Amino acid sequence: MAQTVHTTPSLGFKPFVIPQQPKSLDEAIHEARDYARMISETSGATSPDAAVAWDIVEELLAAKAHRKVTATNSFTEYCDSYPDAPEARMYDV
């Protein structure tokens, strides 16, 4: 499995390995948050490296928030399959 290694400029070689295999967005957020905390502890919370690391966390959280959530249940699937059924009718009041 191929991997990408990211380094931060002022810390020299501090690898942040991101596997090329897609993982869940929640796992990516968790790993990015852990990395940002580690960078904040080692180089300071106001360092450029910490700012970049926290920007990555923010971008991942924004991607999660903008992801379209499609909650389907059996009733919704039934209504989609049978739009003429009495249960699937929508009324304006």
C-alpha positions in Angstrom: 0.0 0.0 0.0 1.4 3.4 -1.0 1.6 6.1 1.5 2.1 9.9 1.4 4.4 11.4 4.0 3.8 15.1 4.9 6.4 17.1 6.8 6.1 20.4 8.5 8.6 23.1 7.4 9.9 24.5 10.7 10.0 21.2 12.6 12.2 19.5 10.0 11.2 15.9 9.4 8.2 15.1 11.5 6.3 12.6 9.4 2.5 12.6 9.2 1.7 9.5 7.2 -1.6 9.4 5.3 -2.5 6.1 3.8 -3.7 6.2 0.2 -6.5 3.8 1.0 -9.6 5.8 1.6 -10.8 5.7 5.2 -13.9 7.1 6.9 -14.1 10.9 7.3 -14.5 10.4 11.1 -11.2 8.5 11.2 -9.4 11.2 9.2 -10.8 13.9 11.5 -9.6 11.9 14.6 -6.1 11.4 13.2 -5.8 15.0 12.0 -7.0 16.3 15.4 -4.4 14.1 17.2 -1.7 15.3 14.9 -2.7 19.0 15.4 -2.6 18.5 19.2 0.9 16.9 18.9 2.2 19.8 16.8 0.6 22.4 19.1 2.4 20.8 22.1 5.8 20.5 20.4 6.0 23.8 18.5 3.5 26.0 20.3 -0.1 26.7 19.8 0.6 29.9 17.9 3.2 28.4 15.5 2.6 28.3 11.7 2.8 24.5 11.8 0.0 24.3 14.4 -2.1 26.8 12.4 -1.8 24.6 9.3 -2.6 21.4 11.2 -5.7 23.0 12.8 -6.7 24.4 9.3 -6.7 20.8 8.1 -8.9 19.7 11.0 -11.3 22.6 10.2 -11.5 21.7 6.5 -12.3 18.1 7.4 -15.0 19.1 9.8 -16.5 21.4 7.2 -16.5 18.6 4.7 -18.3 16.4 7.2 -20.9 19.2 7.8 -21.5 19.7 4.1 -21.9 16.0 3.3 -25.4 15.3 2.2 -27.2 13.1 4.7 -29.7 10.8 3.2 -31.7 9.1 5.9 -33.8 6.4 4.3 -36.0 4.1 6.2 -38.4 1.4 5.0 -41.4 3.8 4.9 -39.5 6.3 2.7 -38.4 3.5 0.4 -42.0 2.3 0.2 -43.2 5.8 -0.7 -40.6 6.1 -3.4 -41.5 2.8 -4.8 -45.3 3.4 -4.7 -45.9 7.1 -5.1 -49.6 6.5 -5.8 -50.2 4.7 -2.6 -52.5 6.6 -0.1 -49.7 6.6 2.5 -47.3 8.3 0.1 -49.6 11.2 -0.7 -48.7 14.7 0.3 -51.4 17.3 1.2 -51.2 21.0 1.3 -53.2 22.4 4.1 
